[in-house]
């Protein structure tokens, strides 16, 4: 299981990749497809839920001795 920070970092990197492909001068991608890919990636990784947990101070399970 990845941490909240890892989840968010992976989503940001993937969004950057998708946008980079769309913004290439020779790209034939359409903007709607790029947005759909970004939303799909965010949904699959629960990026919004992860962001809400981070902002609320949740750091994940902790070890109890």
PADREN-657099 format. One record per residue (C-alpha): residue in three letters; x, y, z. Coordinates in pm, whole numbers, plus 50000, padded with zeros to 5 digits. Layout:
N
ALAXYZ...
//
This chain:
65
UNK500005000050000UNK501375034049911UNK501305064450132UNK499145094750066UNK502185114049946UNK503185086249705UNK499665084449565UNK499545121849504UNK503055122349356UNK502185094549110UNK499005112449002UNK500835145448949UNK503535128148742UNK500915110548530UNK498985143048477UNK502215160048373UNK502855132048120UNK499355134447975UNK499535172247945UNK503035170147799UNK501795147247523UNK498875170347452UNK501035201647439UNK503675187647202UNK503775208746882UNK503245178546658UNK500545163546880UNK497275152946726UNK495675146847066UNK492495165047137UNK491895184147461UNK488805163947552UNK490805131547544UNK493535146547763UNK490985158148021UNK489265124048016UNK492605106648076UNK493435130048365UNK490025124948530UNK490285087248485UNK493745086748645UNK492535108048936UNK489495085648985UNK491455052948973UNK493975064949228UNK491395082049454UNK493395114249422UNK490595136049558UNK490045113549860UNK493785112349923UNK494015150249902UNK491135153950148UNK492855130350392UNK496145149250364UNK494445182850417UNK492555169750720UNK495795157850881UNK495365120350830UNK498775104150802UNK497705068050774UNK497795038351007UNK500245040551293UNK502035012851477UNK500745006951828UNK503004988352069
//
